[in-house]
Amino acid sequence: MSRFFFNDRKQLVNDAIEGLVISAPHANLVRLDIDPAIRVVARSDWSKSRVAVISGGGSGHEPAHAGFVGKGMLTAAVCGDVFSSPSVDAVLNAIVAVTGDRGCLLIVKNYTGDRLNFGLAAEKAKRYGLKVEMVIVADDIALPDNKQPRGIAGTALVHKIAGFAAEQGKSLSEVRDIAQKACDNVFSLGLAMETCNLPGESEDDENRISRGKVELGLGIHGEPGASIVDTHNSKTLIDTLIKPLKAQAGDGRVAVLINNLGGVSALEMALLTKELAHSALKDQIAYLIGPAPLVSSLDMKGFSLSLLRLDDEFERALCADVETVGWQKPVAFAPMRTLSHSVLRDGVETQPSANPQVGARVKAATATLIGLENRLNALDAKVGDGDTGSTFAEGARDIAQLLDANKLPLDNTAQLLQLVGERLATVMGGSSGVLMSIFFTAAGQAIHDGQPLPEALLKGLKQMKHYGGADLGDRTLIDALQPALEALREGDLNAAVAAAKKGAESTASMQKAGAGRSSYVNRENLEGVTDPGAVAVAEVFAALAEK
């Protein structure tokens, strides 16, 4: 099955161009209405008063090339089919449409189809009396002995530098010369752990690149690379790219373009950028461009680095503002900025104290929950993920150990509840620990503020419901806890026990859970099964009443 969103494979590029043009933030793009097979995106604010800068190639490398059309970069981009050079006619029409007396520069990636189609179009344009020059970007250093290195992500840097020169009003020869100078000073190398998938084609059962390995130097059309690296370690991979790039670029100041080939997550790209910042290149980096997709390869799971040797002219060109969809403004490189701040110790300050009656009730409650572990797990296995008993027992064991060690503030109810809340958030885990922590913490604060225990517990319940989202009738422990606490407010513990038991039993007839893990279980599996959290509440109240 294909892994792409599209309606009609033949209309994919046309549809994508429409989406690009209508979403351009500067509203400065148009598609030339010539012929459906001729796909040219141009500046809508172009007056032909300066040298035109045109690039293009196969689609699938977005935002290249149409995403670089706009003031300060390209005048127009000619879009071929996916990974296919645009036709001679398409390039010729683009040249004629945007070129005035100042002439036109074509920036072409070093692939045979692009060289031939753009080259022939340039020669034909000259017959119309137009001045046309062309530079070839060949920045890929993956194959050192290759007489025709490929043009890859460094092409975007050439676009930026040539576009700046043209915007400054320089002559065609001056724009050509600085573009050629950029071509001579940019070096790129990439790698990937998965190659790209083509729209409309079935996904291969096996990726060409074996698991745990990456391919170094593969092309932006998925062409096989130069070698295989047997690791996914980000530091090792950055070092693998930096060594040959540094050998080419030398020891001077550089701008580094960090290019996402299309399928790498933002998290991973940020990690790779961190490794770059600590690499052997760190003392040479003046600017970072990206991390971002600039010259991508559909959904290829890989990235590339492009190094541009800097001089004052290049630096001004790179940093100048543009009005495009795809360009990333360079960032002056510096180590990570930090701000010193004192550590917040979110611990409850308590003083151990004795109260035999409270101690007995804490012991009864914890012993009950520990004893219920297997029963509650069995219930939860039917309506959840089978760990409710273990979760509550883990919290109970922690509190029981503190009790045995005489570390609980038994004679200070506010401190006791807040300490229990703090410990449950630490040891119980999952949503149950957080919810019970909210309950006890809020109740403890309410007692500290002067409320009696029953009202404080109801305050804790209110906050637990607020943050957790569950309420009565949602088939959770609230169905036992709320009626028990409301009965307790009237001063009758036995009534609270009865209310908790009744509430727990009612969950067995609830056919749908409104919250919690049971909400993902179908009603047939819930039928007749009591909610384990509600059972825990009812049993604890029963144990407390015996003390």
C-alpha positions as CSV (number, residue, x, y, z in Angstrom):
1,M,0.0,0.0,0.0
2,S,1.1,3.6,-0.7
3,R,2.1,5.7,2.3
4,F,1.0,9.0,0.8
5,F,-2.1,11.2,0.9
6,F,-3.2,12.1,-2.6
7,N,-6.2,11.9,-4.9
8,D,-4.7,11.4,-8.3
9,R,-1.0,10.5,-8.8
10,K,-0.9,12.5,-12.0
11,Q,-2.2,15.6,-10.3
12,L,-0.1,15.3,-7.1
13,V,2.4,18.0,-8.0
14,N,-0.2,20.4,-9.4
15,D,-2.3,20.0,-6.2
16,A,0.7,20.5,-4.0
17,I,1.6,23.7,-5.8
18,E,-1.9,25.1,-5.3
19,G,-1.6,24.4,-1.6
20,L,1.8,26.1,-1.5
21,V,0.6,29.2,-3.3
22,I,-2.5,29.7,-1.3
23,S,-0.7,29.3,2.0
24,A,2.3,31.5,1.3
25,P,2.5,33.8,4.3
26,H,3.5,36.9,2.3
27,A,0.8,36.2,-0.4
28,N,3.6,36.9,-2.9
29,L,3.4,33.7,-5.1
30,V,1.6,32.9,-8.3
31,R,1.5,29.9,-10.5
32,L,2.0,30.8,-14.2
33,D,-1.1,29.8,-16.1
34,I,0.4,28.4,-19.2
35,D,-0.3,24.7,-19.5
36,P,-1.1,22.1,-16.8
37,A,2.1,20.3,-17.7
38,I,4.2,23.4,-17.1
39,R,4.5,24.1,-13.4
40,V,6.2,27.4,-12.7
41,V,5.8,29.2,-9.3
42,A,6.9,32.9,-9.5
43,R,7.0,36.0,-7.5
44,S,3.8,38.0,-7.9
45,D,5.7,41.2,-7.0
46,W,8.3,40.8,-9.7
47,S,9.0,43.8,-12.0
48,K,11.9,42.5,-14.2
49,S,14.0,45.5,-13.0
50,R,16.7,43.1,-11.6
51,V,18.4,40.0,-12.6
52,A,16.0,37.0,-12.4
53,V,17.2,34.0,-10.4
54,I,15.5,30.7,-11.4
55,S,16.0,27.2,-10.1
56,G,14.0,24.0,-10.1
57,G,14.1,20.3,-10.6
58,G,12.0,17.3,-9.6
59,S,9.4,17.6,-7.0
60,G,9.7,15.7,-3.7
61,H,12.4,18.0,-2.3
62,E,10.1,20.5,-0.7
63,P,10.5,23.2,0.3
64,A,13.0,23.2,-2.5
65,H,12.5,24.8,-4.9
66,A,9.2,26.7,-4.9
67,G,9.5,27.3,-1.2
68,F,12.5,29.5,-1.9
69,V,10.7,31.8,-4.3
70,G,10.2,35.3,-2.9
71,K,12.0,38.6,-2.4
72,G,15.6,38.0,-1.6
73,M,15.9,34.5,-3.1
74,L,14.4,33.0,-6.2
75,T,12.3,34.8,-8.8
76,A,10.8,31.6,-10.0
77,A,11.0,27.8,-9.6
78,V,10.2,25.2,-12.3
79,C,8.7,22.0,-10.8
80,G,9.1,18.7,-12.5
81,D,7.2,15.5,-11.6
82,V,8.4,13.7,-8.4
83,F,12.2,13.2,-8.8
84,S,12.0,14.1,-12.5
85,S,13.5,17.1,-14.2
86,P,11.1,19.6,-15.6
87,S,10.9,19.7,-19.4
88,V,12.8,22.1,-21.6
89,D,9.5,23.8,-22.5
90,A,8.7,24.4,-18.8
91,V,12.1,25.9,-18.1
92,L,12.0,28.0,-21.3
93,N,8.6,29.4,-20.4
94,A,9.8,30.3,-16.9
95,I,12.8,32.1,-18.3
96,V,10.8,34.1,-20.8
97,A,8.1,35.0,-18.3
98,V,10.3,36.6,-15.7
99,T,13.5,37.7,-17.5
100,G,13.9,41.4,-18.4
101,D,16.8,43.3,-19.8
102,R,19.1,42.6,-16.8
103,G,19.1,38.8,-17.7
104,C,18.6,35.6,-15.8
105,L,20.7,33.2,-13.8
106,L,19.8,29.5,-13.7
107,I,20.9,27.5,-10.6
108,V,20.9,23.8,-11.4
109,K,21.7,20.8,-9.2
110,N,24.2,18.5,-10.8
111,Y,22.0,15.8,-12.2
112,T,22.1,14.9,-15.9
113,G,18.4,15.5,-16.5
114,D,18.5,18.9,-14.9
115,R,21.7,20.0,-16.7
116,L,20.3,19.0,-20.1
117,N,16.8,20.4,-19.8
118,F,17.9,23.7,-18.1
119,G,20.9,24.0,-20.5
120,L,18.9,23.5,-23.7
121,A,16.2,25.9,-22.4
122,A,18.9,28.5,-21.7
123,E,20.2,28.2,-25.3
124,K,16.7,28.5,-26.7
125,A,16.1,31.6,-24.5
126,K,19.1,33.2,-26.0
127,R,17.4,33.0,-29.4
128,Y,14.8,35.3,-27.9
129,G,17.5,37.8,-27.2
130,L,17.6,37.1,-23.5
131,K,20.8,37.0,-21.5
132,V,21.0,33.7,-19.6
133,E,23.8,32.3,-17.4
134,M,23.8,29.0,-15.5
135,V,25.7,27.6,-12.5
136,I,25.9,24.0,-11.4
137,V,25.7,23.1,-7.8
138,A,27.8,19.9,-7.0
139,D,28.2,20.0,-3.2
140,D,27.9,16.3,-2.3
141,I,31.2,14.9,-1.1
142,A,30.0,11.3,-0.5
143,L,32.0,10.0,-3.5
144,P,35.4,11.7,-3.5
145,D,36.5,10.3,-6.9
146,N,33.2,11.2,-8.6
147,K,33.9,13.7,-11.4
148,Q,30.3,14.8,-11.3
149,P,29.3,15.2,-7.6
150,R,25.6,15.5,-7.0
151,G,23.8,18.7,-6.1
152,I,22.0,18.4,-2.7
153,A,21.1,20.6,0.2
154,G,23.9,23.1,-0.3
155,T,21.8,24.3,-3.3
156,A,19.6,26.3,-0.9
157,L,22.7,28.3,0.3
158,V,23.5,29.1,-3.4
159,H,19.9,30.2,-3.9
160,K,20.2,32.5,-0.9
161,I,23.5,34.1,-1.9
162,A,22.5,34.6,-5.6
163,G,19.1,35.9,-4.6
164,F,20.7,38.5,-2.3
165,A,23.1,39.7,-5.0
166,A,20.2,40.0,-7.5
167,E,18.1,41.9,-5.0
168,Q,21.0,44.3,-4.5
169,G,20.8,45.2,-8.1
170,K,24.0,43.6,-9.2
171,S,24.6,42.7,-12.9
172,L,24.1,39.3,-14.3
173,S,27.9,38.6,-14.4
174,E,28.2,39.7,-10.8
175,V,25.3,37.5,-9.7
176,R,26.7,34.6,-11.7
177,D,30.2,35.0,-10.2
178,I,29.0,35.1,-6.5
179,A,26.8,32.1,-7.2
180,Q,29.7,30.2,-8.6
181,K,31.8,31.3,-5.7
182,A,29.2,29.9,-3.4
183,C,29.1,26.6,-5.4
184,D,32.9,26.3,-4.9
185,N,32.7,26.8,-1.2
186,V,29.8,24.6,-0.1
187,F,30.2,21.0,0.9
188,S,27.4,18.6,1.9
189,L,27.1,15.0,3.2
190,G,24.1,13.1,4.4
191,L,23.0,9.8,5.8
192,A,19.7,7.9,6.4
193,M,18.4,4.8,8.2
194,E,15.5,4.4,5.8
195,T,15.2,5.5,2.2
196,C,12.2,7.3,0.8
197,N,8.9,5.9,-0.4
198,L,7.5,7.1,-3.7
199,P,3.8,8.1,-4.0
200,G,1.6,5.6,-5.7
201,E,4.1,2.8,-5.4
202,S,3.6,-0.1,-3.0
203,E,5.7,0.0,0.1
204,D,8.6,-2.5,0.0
205,D,8.4,-5.3,2.6
206,E,12.0,-4.7,3.6
207,N,13.9,-1.5,3.8
208,R,17.1,-1.6,1.8
209,I,19.0,-0.4,4.8
210,S,19.2,-3.1,7.6
211,R,17.9,-2.3,11.0
212,G,20.5,-0.8,13.3
213,K,22.5,0.6,10.4
214,V,22.6,3.8,8.4
215,E,23.6,4.4,4.8
216,L,26.2,7.2,4.4
217,G,26.0,9.4,1.3
218,L,22.8,8.2,-0.3
219,G,21.3,10.5,-2.9
220,I,18.2,12.7,-2.5
221,H,16.3,10.4,-4.9
222,G,17.1,7.4,-2.8
223,E,20.2,6.3,-4.8
224,P,22.4,3.9,-2.9
225,G,25.1,5.6,-0.7
226,A,28.8,5.2,-0.4
227,S,29.0,3.0,2.7
228,I,27.2,1.5,5.6
229,V,27.7,2.7,9.2
230,D,26.8,0.1,11.8
231,T,25.2,2.4,14.5
232,H,22.3,4.8,15.2
233,N,24.3,6.6,17.9
234,S,23.8,10.3,17.2
235,K,27.2,11.4,18.4
236,T,29.0,8.8,16.3
237,L,27.0,9.7,13.2
238,I,27.6,13.5,13.6
239,D,31.3,12.7,14.0
240,T,31.2,10.5,10.9
241,L,29.9,13.4,8.8
242,I,32.0,16.1,10.3
243,K,35.4,14.5,9.7
244,P,35.2,14.5,5.8
245,L,33.3,17.8,5.7
246,K,35.9,19.5,7.9
247,A,38.6,18.1,5.7
248,Q,37.0,19.8,2.7
249,A,36.0,23.1,4.3
250,G,39.3,23.7,6.3
251,D,39.6,25.4,9.6
252,G,37.9,28.8,8.9
253,R,34.5,30.1,9.9
254,V,31.5,28.2,8.5
255,A,27.8,28.4,8.3
256,V,26.2,25.0,8.8
257,L,22.8,24.0,7.3
258,I,21.2,21.1,9.2
259,N,18.8,19.6,6.7
260,N,16.1,17.1,7.6
261,L,15.6,14.8,4.6
262,G,11.9,14.6,5.4
263,G,11.3,11.8,7.9
264,V,13.2,12.7,11.0
265,S,11.3,13.9,14.1
266,A,11.9,17.4,15.5
267,L,13.1,15.8,18.7
268,E,15.8,13.8,16.9
269,M,16.8,16.8,14.8
270,A,17.3,18.8,18.0
271,L,19.4,16.1,19.4
272,L,21.6,16.0,16.3
273,T,22.0,19.7,16.5
274,K,23.2,19.4,20.1
275,E,25.8,16.8,19.0
276,L,26.9,19.2,16.2
277,A,27.3,22.0,18.8
278,H,29.7,19.7,20.7
279,S,31.6,18.2,17.7
280,A,35.1,18.9,16.4
281,L,33.5,21.7,14.3
282,K,32.2,23.7,17.2
283,D,34.9,26.3,17.2
284,Q,34.4,27.1,13.5
285,I,30.6,27.4,13.4
286,A,29.5,31.0,13.0
287,Y,25.8,30.4,12.0
288,L,23.3,27.5,12.1
289,I,20.6,27.2,9.5
290,G,17.9,24.8,10.7
291,P,17.5,22.1,11.8
292,A,14.7,22.0,9.2
293,P,13.7,20.4,5.9
294,L,15.2,22.6,3.2
295,V,16.1,20.1,0.4
296,S,14.2,17.0,1.4
297,S,13.7,13.6,-0.1
298,L,10.0,12.9,0.5
299,D,9.9,11.0,3.8
300,M,13.5,9.8,3.9
301,K,14.5,9.0,7.5
302,G,17.8,10.9,7.3
303,F,19.6,14.2,7.5
304,S,22.5,16.0,5.9
305,L,24.9,18.7,6.9
306,S,26.1,21.5,4.5
307,L,29.1,23.6,5.3
308,L,29.7,27.0,3.7
309,R,33.1,28.6,4.0
310,L,32.3,32.2,5.1
311,D,33.5,35.6,4.0
312,D,31.9,39.0,4.6
313,E,30.0,38.9,1.4
314,F,28.5,35.5,2.1
315,E,27.7,36.4,5.7
316,R,25.7,39.5,4.6
317,A,23.9,37.5,2.0
318,L,22.9,34.7,4.4
319,C,21.6,37.0,7.1
320,A,19.5,39.3,4.9
321,D,15.8,39.0,5.3
322,V,13.7,37.2,2.7
323,E,10.0,36.7,2.0
324,T,9.7,33.0,1.3
325,V,7.9,29.9,2.6
326,G,10.9,27.6,3.2
327,W,14.0,29.5,4.1
328,Q,15.3,29.3,7.7
329,K,16.9,32.5,9.1
330,P,20.5,31.8,10.3
331,V,21.1,31.8,14.0
332,A,24.5,33.1,15.3
333,F,26.0,30.0,17.0
334,A,26.7,30.2,20.7
335,P,26.7,27.6,23.5
336,M,23.3,26.9,25.2
337,R,22.2,29.8,27.3
338,T,21.3,29.0,30.9
339,L,19.8,30.9,33.8
340,S,20.8,30.0,37.3
341,H,17.8,29.4,39.6
342,S,17.5,28.1,43.1
343,V,16.1,24.6,43.4
344,L,12.5,24.3,44.6
345,R,12.3,21.5,47.2
346,D,8.7,20.5,47.1
347,G,8.7,18.5,50.3
348,V,6.4,18.7,53.2
349,E,8.0,19.7,56.5
350,T,6.7,17.5,59.2
351,Q,7.5,16.6,62.7
352,P,6.8,13.0,63.8
353,S,4.3,12.8,66.6
354,A,2.3,10.2,68.4
355,N,-1.4,9.6,68.5
356,P,-2.4,6.0,69.3
357,Q,-5.9,6.2,67.9
358,V,-4.8,7.8,64.6
359,G,-2.0,5.3,64.4
360,A,-4.3,2.4,64.8
361,R,-6.5,3.7,62.0
362,V,-3.6,4.3,59.7
363,K,-2.4,0.7,60.4
364,A,-5.9,-0.7,59.7
365,A,-6.2,1.2,56.4
366,T,-2.7,0.2,55.1
367,A,-3.1,-3.4,56.2
368,T,-6.5,-3.6,54.4
369,L,-5.0,-2.4,51.1
370,I,-2.0,-4.7,51.3
371,G,-4.3,-7.6,52.0
372,L,-6.6,-6.7,49.1
373,E,-3.7,-6.7,46.5
374,N,-4.5,-10.0,44.7
375,R,-8.3,-9.5,44.9
376,L,-8.1,-6.0,43.4
377,N,-5.7,-7.1,40.7
378,A,-8.1,-9.9,39.7
379,L,-11.0,-7.5,39.4
380,D,-8.9,-5.0,37.5
381,A,-7.8,-7.7,35.1
382,K,-11.4,-7.9,33.9
383,V,-12.0,-4.1,33.5
384,G,-8.5,-2.6,33.2
385,D,-4.9,-3.5,33.1
386,G,-4.7,-5.7,36.2
387,D,-2.6,-3.6,38.5
388,T,-4.9,-1.7,40.8
389,G,-4.2,-3.9,43.7
390,S,-0.5,-3.7,43.3
391,T,-0.6,0.1,42.9
392,F,-2.7,0.7,46.1
393,A,-0.7,-1.9,48.0
394,E,2.6,-0.2,47.1
395,G,1.4,3.1,48.5
396,A,0.1,1.4,51.6
397,R,3.4,-0.4,52.2
398,D,5.2,2.9,52.1
399,I,2.9,4.5,54.6
400,A,3.0,1.4,56.8
401,Q,6.9,1.5,56.9
402,L,6.8,5.2,57.9
403,L,4.3,4.3,60.7
404,D,6.5,1.4,61.9
405,A,9.5,3.7,62.0
406,N,7.6,6.4,64.0
407,K,8.1,8.9,61.2
408,L,4.5,10.0,60.8
409,P,3.0,13.2,62.3
410,L,0.1,11.3,63.8
411,D,-0.9,14.2,66.1
412,N,-1.1,16.8,63.3
413,T,-3.8,15.9,60.8
414,A,-2.9,18.5,58.3
415,Q,0.7,17.4,58.2
416,L,-0.2,13.8,58.1
417,L,-2.5,14.1,55.1
418,Q,0.0,16.2,53.2
419,L,2.8,13.8,53.9
420,V,0.6,10.9,52.7
421,G,-0.2,12.9,49.6
422,E,3.5,13.5,48.9
423,R,4.5,9.9,49.4
424,L,1.7,8.4,47.3
425,A,2.7,10.6,44.3
426,T,6.2,9.2,44.6
427,V,5.6,5.5,45.2
428,M,2.2,4.6,43.6
429,G,2.9,5.7,40.0
430,G,0.4,6.1,37.2
431,S,-2.8,8.2,37.4
432,S,-3.9,6.5,40.7
433,G,-0.9,7.9,42.6
434,V,-1.4,11.4,41.3
435,L,-5.1,11.4,42.0
436,M,-4.8,10.1,45.5
437,S,-2.0,12.6,46.1
438,I,-4.2,15.4,45.0
439,F,-7.0,14.1,47.3
440,F,-4.8,14.0,50.4
441,T,-2.8,17.1,49.7
442,A,-5.8,19.3,49.1
443,A,-7.5,17.8,52.2
444,G,-4.4,18.5,54.3
445,Q,-4.3,22.1,53.1
446,A,-8.0,22.6,53.9
447,I,-7.4,21.4,57.5
448,H,-4.4,23.7,57.7
449,D,-6.7,26.5,56.6
450,G,-9.1,25.7,59.5
451,Q,-11.7,23.4,58.0
452,P,-12.9,20.3,60.0
453,L,-11.8,16.9,58.7
454,P,-15.1,15.9,56.9
455,E,-15.2,19.1,55.0
456,A,-11.5,18.9,54.2
457,L,-11.9,15.4,52.8
458,L,-14.7,16.6,50.6
459,K,-12.5,19.5,49.5
460,G,-9.9,16.9,48.5
461,L,-12.5,15.0,46.6
462,K,-13.6,18.1,44.8
463,Q,-10.0,18.8,43.6
464,M,-9.5,15.1,42.6
465,K,-12.7,15.3,40.5
466,H,-11.6,18.6,39.0
467,Y,-8.2,17.4,37.8
468,G,-9.1,13.8,37.1
469,G,-12.3,14.5,35.2
470,A,-14.4,11.7,36.8
471,D,-17.6,12.1,38.7
472,L,-20.4,10.0,40.2
473,G,-21.7,7.4,37.8
474,D,-18.4,7.1,35.9
475,R,-17.6,3.7,37.4
476,T,-14.6,4.8,39.5
477,L,-13.7,4.8,43.2
478,I,-15.6,8.1,43.4
479,D,-18.8,6.2,43.3
480,A,-17.9,4.8,46.7
481,L,-15.8,7.7,48.1
482,Q,-18.3,10.5,47.5
483,P,-21.3,9.0,49.3
484,A,-19.1,7.8,52.1
485,L,-17.6,11.3,52.7
486,E,-21.0,12.9,52.5
487,A,-22.3,10.6,55.1
488,L,-19.2,11.2,57.2
489,R,-20.0,14.9,57.2
490,E,-23.1,14.1,59.2
491,G,-20.8,12.5,61.9
492,D,-21.8,8.9,61.3
493,L,-18.9,6.6,60.4
494,N,-21.2,3.5,60.2
495,A,-23.4,5.4,57.7
496,A,-20.3,6.2,55.7
497,V,-19.3,2.5,55.7
498,A,-22.8,1.6,54.4
499,A,-22.7,4.3,51.8
500,A,-19.3,3.3,50.5
501,K,-20.4,-0.4,50.3
502,K,-23.6,0.6,48.4
503,G,-21.7,2.8,46.0
504,A,-19.1,0.2,45.3
505,E,-21.8,-2.4,44.6
506,S,-23.5,0.0,42.2
507,T,-20.6,0.0,39.9
508,A,-21.2,-3.6,38.9
509,S,-24.4,-2.6,37.2
510,M,-22.9,0.4,35.4
511,Q,-22.7,-0.6,31.7
512,K,-20.3,2.1,30.7
513,A,-17.3,3.7,32.4
514,G,-17.1,7.5,32.0
515,A,-13.4,7.8,33.0
516,G,-10.4,5.8,33.9
517,R,-9.0,2.7,32.3
518,S,-12.4,0.9,32.2
519,S,-13.7,3.6,29.8
520,Y,-11.7,1.7,27.1
521,V,-13.4,-1.6,27.8
522,N,-16.7,-2.7,26.1
523,R,-19.8,-3.0,28.2
524,E,-19.9,-6.8,27.9
525,N,-16.7,-7.1,29.8
526,L,-17.8,-4.6,32.5
527,E,-21.1,-6.2,33.2
528,G,-21.3,-7.6,36.8
529,V,-17.8,-6.6,37.7
530,T,-17.3,-4.2,40.6
531,D,-14.8,-1.4,40.1
532,P,-11.6,-2.3,42.0
533,G,-11.0,1.2,43.2
534,A,-14.5,1.5,44.7
535,V,-14.0,-1.9,46.4
536,A,-10.8,-0.5,48.0
537,V,-12.6,2.5,49.3
538,A,-15.4,0.4,50.8
539,E,-13.0,-2.0,52.5
540,V,-10.9,0.8,54.0
541,F,-14.0,2.5,55.4
542,A,-15.1,-0.8,56.9
543,A,-11.7,-1.3,58.5
544,L,-11.7,2.2,59.9
545,A,-15.1,1.6,61.5
546,E,-13.7,-1.4,63.4
547,K,-11.2,0.9,65.1
